[in-house]
Amino acid sequence: MKILAVTSELYPLIKTGGLADVAGALPAALAPEGLNVITLVPGYPVVIKGLTDTQVVQRFEDLQGGAAKVIAGKAYGLDLLVLDAPHLFGRGGNPYLGSDGKDWPDNGQRFGALSQVAALLGREQGFDALHLHDWQAALAAAYVKFIGGPPCIVTIHNLAFQGNFPASLFPSLGLPDSAFSVEGVEYYGGVGFLKAGLALANAITTVSPTYAREIQTVQDGMGLDGLLRHRASVLHGILNGIDTDVWNPATDISLAKTFSPKSMAERTENKRAVEKKFGLETGNGPLFCIVSRLTGQKGMDLVLATTDRIVARGGRLAVLGSGEATLEAGFRAAAARHKGRIGMSTAYDENLSHLMQAGSDCIVIPSRFEPCGLTQLYGLRYGCVPLVSRVGGLADTVIDANDAALAAGAATGLVFSPVTLEALEHAIDRAFALYADPIAWRGLQNTGMKGQLGWGRSAARYAKLFRSLKVKS
């Protein structure tokens, strides 16, 4: 089967979060299943610069206010179609935000164009199906429904981001008037990109089984729970995997020292490197880390409230991330208050994130909701024990170190619930107690590192779903 994946970001070309990692890893994961995936991505300057073996396959005299073309090419082993529309995507920095930190005012036009072109390519380039990632691509399902194209799967990476725009956008989208209805793109009087995709796609996936259940509830459905319950028969929770070639502690060039489960002593050199990067003192207590957006969704306010407790017990904390101004300021203040015990960097640094997983003892992920999460999977792979809340994909991927799981040799981390400060503090206390038992801690590390964290089983589920669409069509 020939699949057109559509995404607004793609590792290693352009990345703001886990969407890029998933979109970048799936093509290779699906190839052994007989699926040929070509990825359509916006022509940001960094993407255009990275292309090789280019050929123009489509031209547009006027696409949302300017000339554009689709370029076929390759980058980092990926087969790409790039929407080169300089008036829409020829901007530096973040794919979604201007330098003022606010959404680009024409995001509706930008990703409306991406969706429109996706449906057209699906029709004209012989694709068997479209794989639409998140709201930025989801509107393609409406173009397929009302204008024509192959069957679609929409994947929800985070339901909190929905792509909702005023009704005034609709005339510019090139959809028939009939599409502006509750059965189409209309959403509370405006245009809902993700809502349209969820209503009109042939199938819906999200990135963990638990999250698929959670988003059908009023509490976690972000206003779309009713629609998702209505479409429950085509909603599938397929757990994310990771690229085990990119994330491999035995070969990772980002590390100070590579290692494996059989050479864990080598891991200490990475710990020293993390300490040096963050200006931390060495110590006998655990080194905790955060690699995250600093937001309330990620529970970072709870971590901030525990910093004094971590230091008082002899622990240290390295923080890599940026986000809400109050949280950034809070962590900076904690680092100043505990110089040598807490360190922080707000710069995006992919290599440093690898090093932190390889050198820290425990990664803290107390999310209030988490569709899947990848950092806990990276932690498992690198012997950095995850401490996570029992939500979404975190609940599906980390086995709590309770007495039974420890005795059975099945535990891989620490899981807490509910998502409160008291529960997080109790989990941190448990981490200190386990770390004080080197045999128990090494058992958590070894079990996590030996887990099946790649895409194999999930790729097979995606392939089965795509084949079922072809049969139905």
N, C-alpha and C positions, 0 to 999 in steps of 0.2 A: 504494500500500500504506500501511496505517496501522500504525506501529510504536510500541510502548511501550518507551522506553529507561528503565532503572532504574539509578540511581547514588546514591552516598552523598555526593557533592559536585559542585558545578556552578558554573563561573565565569560571571558575576562575583558570584554570590550567596554562595558558600561554597567556600573553596579551601585545601587543604593541599599540593597537588602537581599533577603533570601530568594526573591523572585528571580534575580539574575543567576544565582547559582543553579536553581532548578532548571530554568530555561536553557542554561548552558550545558547541563549534564544530560538532559533527557535524550537529545538526538543520538548520542553514542549508546545510551542504555537501551534504546528502542531498536537500534540496528540489528542486533542478534535475533530480535523477534520478527524480522522481515519488514519493518517499517522504515521507509526512507523519509526522514524529516528534514525539511528546508525551513529556515526561520526567517520571517519577515520582521525587520526591526527598523525604527526610525533612523534617518540619516544624520545623527548627531555628528559634529566634526570629528570626534574621536573614532566613531565607527567608519566614516568615510576614509579617514587616514589609515585605518587598519586593513582595508580591503585589498585583495589581490585577485588576479585573473578576472577582471571585471568585464561586464557586457551589459549594455542597456537593453532591457526587455520590454519596457513600456514607457510611453511619454504622455504627459498631460499638459495641455496649454494653460488650463486654469484649474488648480486644485486648491480650494479654500483660499483664493486670492493671489495665486502665483503659479508659475510654471513649476513642474516637478517631473521626475522620472524615477523608474524602478531599475536598480542596478543589481544584476546577479554577480556574486563574487564569493570569495572564501576568506576566512580569517580564523586563525587558531584551530584549523581542522574542521570548522563549521561551514556548512553550505548555507549561504545567506541570500536573501533578497532585501535590498535596502531602499527605503523610500527617501530619495534624495529630494527634499523640498526645503531649500534654504530659508524661505520666509517662515517656515514652521519649526524647523529643527536646527537651523544653523546658528546655534547659541551655545556658548560655553557653560560649564557648571552643571548644576543639578538638572535632570531631565524634566522636572515638574515645577521647580521653583526659580524665581528670579533672585538677584543678589540681595533683595530686601527680605528674603525668606518667605515671601508670599507666592501663591500659585500664579503661574503665568496666566494672564487674563484671557488668552486665547486657547487654553487647554482643551476646551470643547471642540474647537476647529481642528487643532493639532491631532488629537486622537480620534476624532470623527473621520478625518482624512485617512488615518492609518486603518481604521475599520473598513471604510469604504473600499480602499485599495485591496485589502485582504480578501473581501468577498469577490471583487472583480478578478483577482488573480486565481482564486479558487475556481471560478467558472472557466476562465480562459486558458489556464496553464495545466489543466488536467489533474488537479489534486482530488484525491478521494475523500478528504476530510480536512476541516480546520480545527486547530487546537488553540483556543483563545484564552490568553492568560490575563486575568484580572480585568478591572473596568476599562483599562486603556484599550483593550482589544474586543471587549464583550459586545460592543454595538455591531460588530460584523454579523452577529446572528440575526440582527434586524434586517440588514441588507440582504442576507441570504433568504430570509423569510419573505420579504416583500419584493425583491428584485430577482433573486435566484442565486444558486450556488450549492456547493456540496454540504453534507451534514456537518454539524459543529459540536464540539465539546467546549464548554466554558469551565475553566479551573479557577476556583476562588482561593487566592493566597491569603487574603485578609479582608473579611467582610466589612470591616470598618471603613474601608476606602471604596466608595461607590460610584464616583463620577456623576454627580448630580448637577444639572445646569438649568438655567431659566428657559422657559418655553420659547423665548426669542431666538434661541439657537436653532430651533428645528428647521426653519425655512432654508438654512444654509447647508443642511445635511444631504440634500438630494434624495430624500425618501418620499414616497407618496403620502398624501394627506392621511390616508387610512392607517398609516403607521403610528400616528399620534393618537393613541387610544390606550385604555388600561390593559388591553391584550398585547400592546406593542411597546413603544418607548416612553409613553407618558407615565410620570411618577409624581403624584401630588401636584399636578399642574405644571410640572417642568419636564425635562428630559433626563431619564435615568439610564446611564450606559450599562451599569451592572445589572440593574433591574431588567432591562431589555434582554440582556444575555440570558439571565436566569429564566425568564419567561419563555424564550423562543429557541434556546439551544436544544439539540436532540438529547444531550446528556450533560450533567453537571458533575464535576468532581471537586472535592476539596482535599486538603493535604494531610488529613489524618482521620481515622474513623471516629474518634471521640469528638473532634470539632464538627464533623458532619452531623452528629447528634445534637451538639450544643447549639448550633445555629438555627435549629428548628424550634428553639424555645424563645419565649418573649424576652428572657433575660439576656440572651446572647445573640438574638437574631437581628439586631440593629435595624429594626423596622421591616425586615424582609422575611421574618420567620413564617408568616402566613403563606407567602408565595413558595417558600422552600418546603413547607409541609405539604402544600398542594402538589409539588413536583417531587415528593419524596421517592417515588418509584424510579426516578432517573437520577437520583442523587447518590453519589458514591464517595466514600472516604478512602482515599488511596494514600498511604503514608509516603512522605518524601524519603528519598535516600540521599546519600552524598556521593560525590565523585571520589572514590577511594584511591585514585591515582593522584589527584590534586592534593587530597588530604591523606597523606601517608607519612607517618613519622619516621619511617625507615629511609625515605628518599627526599624529604622536604628540604629544599635549599634555603628556605626562610629560617631554619633552625640554627642555633649555635652548635648543636650536636644531634645527629640523627640517632634513633633508638628503636627498639622493638620490645615486645613483651618479654623477650629473653635477655634484653640488655637494659633493664630499667635504671641501672646505676648511671648510665649515660645521660639520663634525663636531668640529673642535677645541674649539668652545665647550662641547660636552658633556664633553669630556675635562677641561677646566678645572672644570666643575661637579662631576664625580666626584671630582677632587682635593680640591676644597673640602669636599665632603660627608664625606670620609674623612680630612681633615687631612693630605693628602699634598703633598709638595713637587713642583714641576714638574721635569722631567728629560728628557734626550735618549733614554733607554732606554724599552723598551715598558712599558705599564701593563697588567699581568695582572689578571684578576678571577676570582672564584668566586661563583656564585649557586647555592647547593646546600644540601641537608641535609648536616650535618657528620657523616658516618658512614663506617665502614670500607667499606661497599658502594660508596660514591662515591669511594673512594680518597683521602679527605681526609688520612689519616695520611701518605700519600706526599707530598702537596703540602706539608704541614707540615714534612716533613723537607727540603724544597727551599728553604725561605724564605730561609735565609742565603745560599744560592747565587744566588737571584734578585736579592737586594739587592747582593751583592758584584759582580755583573755590571752593575749600573746600572739594574736594573728596579725596579718598584714593584708592590704587590699590594693590591687592595681585596677584602675578603671580606664577603659578605652571606649569612648562614645561621646556623642553630642545629642542635643535635643532641646527640651524645655529649659528656658533660661533660668528659672528658679532652681531646677535640679542641677544644672551645670554649676551655678553659683554655690549651691549647697555642697557639692562634692569638692569644689575648689577650697571652700572654707574648711571642710574636714581634712583635706590634704595639708592645708596650712597649719591647722590645729595639731595634726599628728605627723609632723614632718619626719620622714624616714620610715613611717609606718603605713601611710596611704599616699599613693601617687596617682596622677590623672593625666590623660591626654585626650583632647577632643578632635585631633586630626584623624582623617580617614587613612588607615594604614593596614592594608591587607596582609603584608608580611608580618607586621607586629601582632596581628590577631592570631596568626599561626604560632608564633613564638610563645604567646601567652597561653595558648592551649597546651603547648609542649612543656612549659615550665611551671605553670601554676598548679596548685594541688586541687583546687575546687573552684568550679565556675558556678556563679549564683544567678539563677533565672527565676525570679518570683512573679512571673507574669500573671496579670488578672485574667487575661485570655491569651491563647497562643494557638493559632491554626495548626502549626506543626512545630516550628522552631528547628533550626539547624545547628545552633551553637552547642546545644547539648549533645548532638550527634558527633560534632567535631571533638567535644570534650571526651566522650566515650572512646573515640578513635585514638586520642592522644594521652590517655591515662589521667585526664583532668576530671575528677569526679563531679558529676552534675548534682547541684542542689536546686530542686525545681518545685514549683507548685503543681498540684494535681489537676491540670486543665489541658484540654486539647491534645496536641501531639506530644507534649511533655509527659502526660499520663500514659501515652501509648509507647513511649520509648525508654523510659527510665524505671527500673525495678527498685522499689524502696528497700533499704537495708534494715528491714525488720528482722526479728530473731529467726523466723522460719526461713526467710530468703537467704540470710547469712549462713545458716546451718546447711542449706541446700547448695550453697555456692552459686546462687542465682542473682544476688543483689548487685546492682550497678551504680547506685547513687542514693540520694536522700530526697524523699518526696513528702511534701507537706500540704495540709489542707485544714481549714479554709485559708484563703489568701488574706491573712491578717498579720500585723506586726508580731503579735504573741506567737503565732504558729511559726513564723519565719525565725524568730529568736530561738524557739525550741529546736528547730531544724539545725540552726547554726551551732547550738550547744551539742547536738548529736554529732555534728561534724567534728567538733573538737574532740569529743570522747572517742570516736572511731579513729581519728588521726593519731591519737595517743597510743593506739594499738597497731603497730606497724604491720603485723600479719593480716589483720582485718582490712586495713586500708589497701594493702597490696592486693588482697583478694578482690576488692571492688575494682581496682584499676585493671587487673588482669581479665576479669570477667567482662568488663565493658569493652576492652580492646579486642576481645575475641568475638564480639557480637557481629551479626550480619547487618552491616550498616549501609551497604551499597544499594543499587537500584534493581537488582535481579528480580525479586518477587513483585515489586511494584510495577516494574516495566512489563512484566507478563500480564498483570491486571489491566494496564493501559492498552496493551496490544489486543487483549480479548475484547475490551470495550470498543476500540476502533473497528475491529472486524465485525462486531455486532451492528454497528452503524451502517457499514457497507452492505450487509445482508438486508437490512431494513429499507435502505434507499433503493 
